[in-house]
């Protein structure tokens, strides 16, 4: 590493942007970390950034923007790196030389390596609370570093609210755990089976709830229930 890498670090310090985009979809939300560099389309700088990315096999996307109407601005291009593996590689390349964006680099080197999409279905949600908490914390930390009020529609708290507002399975779990008055998994599963056999809950609910109880610590489930009850009436 040398001149090219230090030049790229300086460019990202001055013209780079570390952001986390959150998009609401029909059946969930998608979270995408991005490192962007905005440039005018003068070939020299654009080609140099591309050559460094190609050298290190970093996948990238280029978006061109033409000035509107009689604007005096030149045509510009934004080079974006999105995939977490590529982001980590880029951060490791420029970390040694960066100054201004050093806090952002440290944050983006520790992105959660979990599913970046929170899906919902008509039955409920795929319950991945640890991943949700990790991403919510990362988003809040990034807002704090940038110290900007721009594009704060999806804060960490909003992510949590969306997630727990979709937890259709949780009331079943809460009721089953409370009725046993214990943290013993065997007794809780036994209560669940009795309700299933008496047709008080449906087959999809029974198997999904049973699987979740078996895979998680009961105390952790109770903590999730507390958060769900806090956010369940909030409109998203």
Secondary structure, 3 states (H helix, E strand, C coil): CCHHHHHHHHHHHHHEEEEEEEEEECCEEEEEEEEEEEEECCHHHHHHHHHHHHHCCCCCEEEEECCCCCCCCCCEEEEEECCHHHHHHHHHHHCCCCCCCHHHHHHHCCCCCCCCEEEECCCCECCCHHHHHHHHHHHHHHHHHHCCCCCCCCCHHHHHHHHHHCCCCHHHHHHHHHHHCCCCHHHHHHHHHHHHHCCCCCHHHHHHHHHHHHHCCHHHHHHHHHHHHHHCCCCC
